[in-house]
């Protein structure tokens, strides 16, 4: 009975310790990091406000078709009159139709809204790629901790062994200095690790736009390095990129906007039709009138002609820029795709090397157990294993970053 009580006590104690540990730890996945960046990044918020302003401009362009009402009242005095004279009038006008009126301005403004929206989406994709890359680098540095601990222990043990041998004159001066230099270099790597990790965390916080670690809590980056990368053929990704890259779509909207501008200036030479109304009341008198007004700007000195030509030139400019972005997309996709293939080939070789290093660690463990080798020799083997494991993780992270870059180059399609 006492044993049962003791076991129950230790189980509860272990659970409480885990609860305290989890309470002081923040787990963060790559999807959560990207979602936080979308919410907090100031540069993205600025793009959203630009889109909002463009939408308001779009709505404002149609107000020309709403009735325009003007109210006037005045008080006047003239010589020989008795007291002040009051004059009040209401003037109203309604645009019936204009070839280059509010509807045409609305079409132009609508294209402008689409341009700002694609500009926002382009920036959103960039933020996602930057956060994903920074997150993976931070994850890798966090996993480097085991390698650093092993390096610290192995370096210290080896140095102490060399120090003892030097005191017994078992090492010549050159060998001793060589061991001391190796130890100094390894320890500098250990000491720089914390700064390296903090810099990576600071970069990620900057990209997200929010402080991640508060009140001495630790952050734990969660990512699965065993995820496999499955590639399709290159043309598949090129077609995805041309169809999904936002800057290509943005330039297409600029082409369409300049086409609308060109039409607008050509139609500006055509007549406008208005309905006008007027009602007024003065000193003892009142009046009211309604009529139709047709205005036709027969000649403006060539202003609209040159504006139309300017719009056409801007259309051709946007069209050339669109073609450039298509070529840029193809280049980016090919580059990311080929580099991804290189990392896949490196990973195959590294998998074999990692398995061999793990087997060597197991063999050395058996030799340690039977007393054939010393603890110092075993720690050196453990360091080799941790080194190979970290190198394997480095390739896995670089592989995943290249996969993110490939998807970024394709405009992050929904597949």
C-alpha positions as CSV (number, residue, x, y, z in Angstrom):
1,X,0.0,0.0,0.0
2,X,2.8,2.4,0.9
3,X,4.5,1.6,-2.5
4,X,1.3,2.5,-4.3
5,X,1.1,5.8,-2.4
6,X,4.7,6.6,-3.3
7,X,4.2,5.8,-7.0
8,X,1.1,7.9,-7.1
9,X,2.9,10.8,-5.4
10,X,5.8,10.7,-7.9
11,X,3.3,10.5,-10.8
12,X,1.5,13.6,-9.6
13,X,4.8,15.4,-8.9
14,X,6.0,14.6,-12.5
15,X,2.7,15.8,-14.0
16,X,2.9,19.1,-12.0
17,X,6.5,19.6,-13.1
18,X,5.5,19.1,-16.7
19,X,2.6,21.5,-16.3
20,X,5.0,24.1,-15.0
21,X,7.4,23.5,-17.8
22,X,4.6,23.7,-20.4
23,X,3.3,26.9,-18.8
24,X,6.7,28.6,-19.3
25,X,7.1,27.4,-22.9
26,X,5.5,28.8,-26.0
27,X,5.1,26.4,-28.9
28,X,5.1,27.9,-32.4
29,X,4.5,26.3,-35.7
30,X,5.4,27.7,-39.1
31,X,1.8,28.2,-40.0
32,X,1.2,30.1,-36.8
33,X,4.2,32.3,-37.4
34,X,2.9,33.3,-40.9
35,X,-0.6,33.9,-39.6
36,X,0.9,36.2,-36.9
37,X,2.9,38.1,-39.5
38,X,-0.2,38.7,-41.6
39,X,-1.9,40.2,-38.5
40,X,0.9,42.3,-37.1
41,X,3.3,43.3,-39.9
42,X,3.0,47.1,-40.3
43,X,4.2,47.1,-44.0
44,X,1.3,44.7,-44.9
45,X,-1.2,47.0,-43.0
46,X,0.0,49.9,-45.1
47,X,-0.8,48.0,-48.2
48,X,-4.2,47.2,-46.9
49,X,-4.9,50.9,-46.3
50,X,-3.7,51.7,-49.8
51,X,-6.3,49.2,-51.1
52,X,-9.0,50.7,-48.9
53,X,-8.2,54.2,-50.2
54,X,-8.4,53.0,-53.7
55,X,-11.8,51.4,-53.0
56,X,-13.0,54.8,-51.6
57,X,-11.8,56.5,-54.8
58,X,-13.7,53.9,-56.8
59,X,-16.9,54.7,-55.0
60,X,-16.3,58.5,-55.2
61,X,-16.0,58.3,-59.0
62,X,-19.7,57.4,-59.4
63,X,-20.9,60.4,-57.3
64,X,-21.0,62.5,-60.5
65,X,-24.3,60.7,-61.4
66,X,-25.9,61.8,-58.1
67,X,-27.9,65.1,-58.0
68,X,-25.9,68.2,-57.3
69,X,-27.8,70.7,-55.0
70,X,-26.6,74.1,-54.1
71,X,-28.3,76.3,-51.5
72,X,-27.6,80.1,-51.4
73,X,-28.9,82.9,-49.2
74,X,-27.7,86.5,-48.8
75,X,-28.6,89.7,-47.1
76,X,-28.0,93.0,-49.0
77,X,-28.6,96.7,-48.5
78,X,-28.9,99.3,-51.2
79,X,-29.2,103.1,-51.0
80,X,-32.7,104.4,-50.7
81,X,-34.2,101.1,-49.6
82,X,-35.7,100.3,-46.2
83,X,-33.8,97.7,-44.3
84,X,-32.0,94.6,-45.6
85,X,-33.1,92.6,-48.6
86,X,-33.0,88.8,-48.4
87,X,-32.3,86.6,-51.4
88,X,-32.6,82.8,-51.2
89,X,-32.1,80.3,-54.1
90,X,-31.7,76.5,-54.6
91,X,-29.9,75.3,-57.7
92,X,-30.0,71.6,-58.7
93,X,-28.4,69.7,-61.6
94,X,-28.5,66.1,-62.7
95,X,-26.0,64.6,-65.1
96,X,-28.0,62.4,-67.5
97,X,-25.1,61.0,-69.6
98,X,-21.5,61.8,-70.5
99,X,-19.3,59.8,-72.8
100,X,-16.4,60.6,-70.6
101,X,-18.3,60.8,-67.3
102,X,-18.5,59.1,-63.9
103,X,-19.0,55.6,-65.4
104,X,-15.7,55.7,-67.3
105,X,-13.9,57.2,-64.3
106,X,-15.3,54.3,-62.2
107,X,-13.9,51.7,-64.7
108,X,-10.5,53.3,-64.4
109,X,-10.7,53.5,-60.6
110,X,-11.8,49.8,-60.4
111,X,-8.6,48.8,-62.3
112,X,-6.6,50.9,-59.9
113,X,-8.2,49.0,-56.9
114,X,-7.2,45.7,-58.5
115,X,-3.7,47.0,-59.0
116,X,-3.3,47.9,-55.3
117,X,-4.9,44.6,-54.3
118,X,-2.3,42.6,-56.3
119,X,0.4,44.8,-54.9
120,X,-0.8,43.9,-51.4
121,X,-0.9,40.2,-52.3
122,X,2.7,40.3,-53.8
123,X,3.9,41.8,-50.5
124,X,2.0,39.2,-48.5
125,X,3.7,36.4,-50.4
126,X,7.1,38.0,-49.7
127,X,6.3,38.2,-46.0
128,X,5.2,34.6,-46.0
129,X,8.5,33.4,-47.6
130,X,10.7,35.5,-45.3
131,X,8.9,34.3,-42.2
132,X,9.0,30.7,-43.4
133,X,12.8,30.9,-44.1
134,X,13.5,32.7,-40.8
135,X,11.4,30.2,-38.9
136,X,13.3,27.2,-40.3
137,X,16.7,28.8,-39.6
138,X,15.5,29.5,-36.0
139,X,14.3,25.9,-35.7
140,X,17.7,24.6,-36.9
141,X,19.6,26.7,-34.4
142,X,17.4,25.5,-31.6
143,X,18.2,21.9,-32.5
144,X,21.9,22.8,-32.7
145,X,21.8,22.8,-28.9
146,X,22.5,19.1,-28.6
147,X,25.5,19.4,-30.9
148,X,26.8,22.4,-28.8
149,X,26.5,20.5,-25.6
150,X,28.3,17.5,-27.1
151,X,31.0,19.8,-28.5
152,X,31.5,21.5,-25.2
153,X,31.8,18.2,-23.2
154,X,34.1,16.6,-25.8
155,X,36.3,19.6,-26.2
156,X,36.7,20.0,-22.4
157,X,37.5,16.3,-21.9
158,X,40.0,16.3,-24.7
159,X,41.6,19.5,-23.5
160,X,41.9,18.2,-20.0
161,X,43.5,15.0,-21.3
162,X,46.0,17.0,-23.4
163,X,46.7,19.2,-20.4
164,X,47.5,16.2,-18.2
165,X,49.7,14.7,-21.0
166,X,51.5,18.0,-21.3
167,X,52.2,18.2,-17.6
168,X,53.7,14.7,-17.9
169,X,55.8,15.8,-20.9
170,X,54.0,13.3,-23.1
171,X,53.2,15.9,-25.7
172,X,55.7,18.0,-27.7
173,X,55.2,21.8,-27.7
174,X,53.6,21.8,-31.2
175,X,51.0,19.1,-30.4
176,X,50.1,20.9,-27.2
177,X,49.6,24.3,-28.9
178,X,47.6,22.5,-31.6
179,X,45.3,21.0,-29.0
180,X,45.0,24.3,-27.2
181,X,44.0,26.1,-30.5
182,X,41.4,23.4,-31.3
183,X,39.9,23.8,-27.8
184,X,39.8,27.6,-28.1
185,X,38.1,27.4,-31.5
186,X,35.5,24.9,-30.2
187,X,34.7,26.9,-27.1
188,X,34.3,30.1,-29.1
189,X,31.6,28.2,-31.1
190,X,29.9,27.2,-27.9
191,X,29.9,30.8,-26.5
192,X,28.7,32.3,-29.8
193,X,25.8,29.9,-30.0
194,X,23.5,31.9,-27.7
195,X,24.1,35.1,-29.6
196,X,23.5,33.3,-32.9
197,X,20.1,31.9,-31.6
198,X,19.1,35.3,-30.2
199,X,19.9,37.0,-33.5
200,X,17.7,34.5,-35.4
201,X,14.9,35.1,-32.9
202,X,15.2,38.9,-33.3
203,X,15.0,38.5,-37.1
204,X,11.9,36.4,-36.9
205,X,10.2,38.8,-34.5
206,X,11.0,41.7,-36.8
207,X,9.4,39.9,-39.8
208,X,6.4,38.9,-37.8
209,X,6.0,42.4,-36.4
210,X,5.5,41.3,-32.8
211,X,7.6,40.3,-29.8
212,X,7.4,36.5,-29.3
213,X,9.1,35.9,-26.0
214,X,7.8,37.7,-22.9
215,X,8.1,37.2,-19.1
216,X,11.1,34.9,-19.4
217,X,9.1,32.3,-21.3
218,X,10.9,30.1,-23.7
219,X,9.8,29.5,-27.3
220,X,9.8,26.1,-28.8
221,X,9.8,26.0,-32.6
222,X,7.8,23.0,-33.9
223,X,8.6,21.5,-37.3
224,X,8.8,18.0,-38.6
225,X,12.1,17.4,-40.5
226,X,11.0,13.9,-41.7
227,X,8.5,15.4,-44.1
228,X,9.3,14.2,-47.7
229,X,9.5,16.5,-50.7
230,X,7.8,15.2,-53.8
231,X,8.7,17.1,-57.0
232,X,6.7,17.2,-60.2
233,X,8.1,18.1,-63.6
234,X,9.5,21.6,-64.2
235,X,6.9,22.7,-66.7
236,X,4.2,22.1,-64.1
237,X,5.7,24.7,-61.8
238,X,6.4,27.2,-64.6
239,X,2.8,27.1,-65.7
240,X,1.7,27.6,-62.0
241,X,4.0,30.6,-61.7
242,X,2.8,32.3,-64.8
243,X,-0.8,31.8,-63.7
244,X,-0.4,32.8,-60.1
245,X,2.4,35.4,-59.8
246,X,0.7,38.5,-58.5
247,X,3.0,41.0,-60.1
248,X,2.1,39.5,-63.6
249,X,-1.6,40.0,-62.8
250,X,-0.9,43.5,-61.5
251,X,0.8,44.5,-64.7
252,X,-2.1,43.1,-66.7
253,X,-4.4,45.3,-64.7
254,X,-2.2,48.3,-65.4
255,X,-2.4,47.5,-69.1
256,X,-6.2,47.4,-68.9
257,X,-6.3,50.6,-66.8
258,X,-4.3,52.5,-69.5
259,X,-6.6,51.1,-72.1
260,X,-9.5,52.6,-70.2
261,X,-7.6,55.9,-69.8
262,X,-7.1,56.0,-73.6
263,X,-10.8,55.5,-74.2
264,X,-11.7,58.1,-71.6
265,X,-9.6,60.8,-73.3
266,X,-11.0,60.0,-76.7
267,X,-14.5,60.2,-75.4
268,X,-13.8,63.6,-73.7
269,X,-14.4,65.3,-77.0
270,X,-18.0,64.1,-77.1
271,X,-21.0,66.0,-75.6
272,X,-22.5,65.9,-72.1
273,X,-26.2,66.0,-71.2
274,X,-27.5,67.6,-68.0
275,X,-30.9,68.5,-66.5
276,X,-30.8,71.8,-64.5
277,X,-33.3,73.2,-62.1
278,X,-33.4,76.5,-60.2
279,X,-35.7,78.0,-57.6
280,X,-35.2,81.3,-55.8
281,X,-37.0,83.7,-53.5
282,X,-36.2,87.4,-53.1
283,X,-37.9,90.4,-51.6
284,X,-41.5,89.8,-52.4
285,X,-40.7,87.7,-55.5
286,X,-40.0,84.1,-56.3
287,X,-39.0,82.2,-59.4
288,X,-38.4,78.6,-60.6
289,X,-37.0,77.0,-63.8
290,X,-36.0,73.7,-65.2
291,X,-34.1,72.9,-68.4
292,X,-31.8,70.6,-70.3
293,X,-28.2,71.6,-70.9
294,X,-26.0,70.1,-73.6
295,X,-22.3,70.9,-73.5
296,X,-19.8,69.9,-76.2
297,X,-16.1,70.7,-75.9
298,X,-15.4,70.8,-79.6
299,X,-11.7,71.8,-79.2
300,X,-9.5,71.7,-76.2
301,X,-6.2,72.6,-78.0
302,X,-5.2,69.0,-78.3
303,X,-5.0,68.2,-74.6
304,X,-7.1,65.0,-74.8
305,X,-5.3,63.9,-77.9
306,X,-1.9,64.0,-76.2
307,X,-3.3,62.5,-73.0
308,X,-4.7,59.6,-75.0
309,X,-1.2,59.1,-76.6
310,X,0.4,59.2,-73.2
311,X,-2.0,56.5,-72.0
312,X,-1.1,54.4,-74.9
313,X,2.6,54.7,-74.2
314,X,2.0,53.8,-70.6
315,X,0.0,50.8,-71.8
316,X,2.9,49.6,-73.9
317,X,5.3,50.2,-71.0
318,X,3.1,48.1,-68.6
319,X,2.9,45.4,-71.3
320,X,6.7,45.2,-71.6
321,X,7.0,45.1,-67.8
322,X,4.5,42.2,-67.7
323,X,6.6,40.3,-70.3
324,X,9.7,40.9,-68.1
325,X,7.9,39.6,-65.0
326,X,6.9,36.4,-66.9
327,X,10.6,35.9,-67.8
328,X,11.6,36.7,-64.2
329,X,9.1,34.1,-62.9
330,X,10.5,31.4,-65.3
331,X,14.1,32.2,-64.1
332,X,13.1,32.1,-60.4
333,X,11.3,28.8,-60.8
334,X,14.1,27.1,-62.7
335,X,16.7,28.3,-60.2
336,X,14.7,27.1,-57.2
337,X,13.8,23.9,-58.8
338,X,17.4,23.0,-59.8
339,X,18.7,23.9,-56.4
340,X,16.0,21.8,-54.8
341,X,17.2,18.8,-56.9
342,X,20.7,19.4,-55.7
343,X,19.7,19.3,-52.1
344,X,17.7,16.1,-52.7
345,X,20.8,14.4,-54.1
346,X,22.9,15.6,-51.2
347,X,20.3,14.3,-48.8
348,X,20.5,10.8,-50.2
349,X,24.3,10.7,-49.6
350,X,23.8,12.3,-46.2
351,X,21.3,9.6,-45.2
352,X,23.9,6.9,-45.8
353,X,26.5,8.9,-43.9
354,X,24.1,9.4,-41.0
355,X,23.3,5.7,-40.8
356,X,27.0,4.8,-40.7
357,X,27.7,7.4,-38.0
358,X,24.8,6.0,-35.9
359,X,26.2,2.5,-36.3
360,X,29.7,3.7,-35.3
361,X,28.2,5.2,-32.1
362,X,26.5,1.9,-31.2
363,X,29.7,0.0,-31.7
364,X,31.7,2.5,-29.6
365,X,29.0,2.2,-26.9
366,X,29.6,-1.6,-26.8
367,X,33.3,-1.1,-26.6
368,X,32.8,1.4,-23.7
369,X,30.7,-1.0,-21.8
370,X,33.4,-3.8,-22.0
371,X,36.1,-1.3,-21.2
372,X,37.9,-1.4,-24.5
373,X,37.8,2.4,-25.0
374,X,37.7,5.3,-22.6
375,X,34.8,7.7,-21.9
376,X,36.8,10.5,-23.6
377,X,37.0,8.4,-26.8
378,X,33.3,7.6,-26.6
379,X,32.5,11.3,-26.2
380,X,34.5,12.1,-29.4
381,X,32.4,9.5,-31.2
382,X,29.2,11.0,-29.8
383,X,30.4,14.4,-31.1
384,X,30.9,12.9,-34.5
385,X,27.4,11.5,-34.4
386,X,25.9,14.9,-33.3
387,X,27.9,16.6,-36.0
388,X,26.5,14.3,-38.7
389,X,23.0,14.6,-37.3
390,X,23.2,18.4,-37.3
391,X,24.6,18.4,-40.9
392,X,21.7,16.1,-41.9
393,X,19.2,18.6,-40.3
394,X,21.0,21.5,-42.0
395,X,20.4,19.8,-45.4
396,X,16.7,19.1,-44.5
397,X,16.2,22.7,-43.5
398,X,17.9,24.1,-46.6
399,X,15.8,21.6,-48.7
400,X,12.6,22.9,-47.0
401,X,13.6,26.5,-47.5
402,X,14.2,25.8,-51.2
403,X,10.7,24.1,-51.4
404,X,9.3,27.3,-49.9
405,X,11.2,29.4,-52.4
406,X,9.8,27.3,-55.2
407,X,6.3,27.8,-54.0
408,X,7.0,31.5,-53.5
409,X,8.3,31.6,-57.1
410,X,5.1,30.1,-58.2
411,X,3.0,32.7,-56.4
412,X,2.0,30.3,-53.6
413,X,-0.7,28.6,-55.7
414,X,-3.6,26.7,-54.0
415,X,-2.7,23.1,-54.8
